[in-house]
Amino acid sequence: MTPDATLRDGGFVHADRFWDRVDASGDCWEWTAGCFDTGYGAFAAQYDDGYKPRGAHRVAWRLLVGPIPHDLTIDHLCRNRACVNPDHMELVTRGENSVRGYGPTAKNRRKTRCKRGHPFDEENTYITPQGWRQCRECHRAKMRRRADARRFTRLEEPAEEI
């Protein structure tokens, strides 16, 4: 049995109440109570002014491992958001967590070529001030098309009468 714990934001967790909502019969310890819309387990931690929902996986980490540093977040290595088994979790930065997932950021990060087939390598890749990757070859072609369009427009304009 794990001892009760206080969360970083002052919430209090009764360990018995928490573990009553966990099915630890399999490899993943499934959260059996309510979940957030995102699929993560929701546990109501006790505060002076009532109860507030907190991520069940974060509460499990706090109970079994310890505090979660401010600059880190939990990554589910098993990819099961309802799992509260700390052996299936790892503390990582938010950036690392986002590129490990399945969202657009992660999908784009794993791409090795641009949409026209040019390689995303050190020589052909520009990182914008916003942190986005840009294909240098495609960018050069775009700038050439723009310059050609400007030249063509100037050639078509009628000469002014004096």
Secondary structure, 3 states (H helix, E strand, C coil): CCCCEECCCCCEECHHHHHCCEECCCCCCEECCCECCCCCEEEEEEECCEEEEEEHHHHHHHHHCCCCCCCCEEEECCCCCCECCHHHEEEECHHHHHHHCCCHHHHHHHCCECCCCCECCCCCEEECCCCCEEEHHHHHHHHHHHHHHHHHHHHHCCCCCC
